[in-house]
Amino acid sequence: MKTIWQNLKERLISVSNGLGLAWWVEIVTQNPRCTYYFGPFLNANEAGLASIGYIEDLEIEGAQGIVVNIKRCKPYVLTIAEDLGERIDRKVKPAFSGQM
């Protein structure tokens, strides 16, 4: 069951994301040549902490040449597989919803 704080936080993130002010983790890998976006987050610190798990997952999957950027943006496509010429649209959901 969500607390009042969790509901408020989700609303703040939704509004921030709608305005393009939410923070996202952008991860670019050289092999495979992909760009991934994870988020949205309310602040850069939360995004940075979450990025550790994303990096670990990609390393386990064998990704190489990983570059991480924490930035404010509003990505419309969350996974771009450049090697395959694909854009994979994962459903956008607040990153913290699965952690509660």
Secondary structure, 3 states (H helix, E strand, C coil): CCCHHHHHHHHHHHHHHHCCCCEEEEEEECECCEEEEEEEECCHHHHHHHHHHHHHHHHHCCCECCEEEEEECCCCCCEEECCCCEEECCCCCCHHHHCC
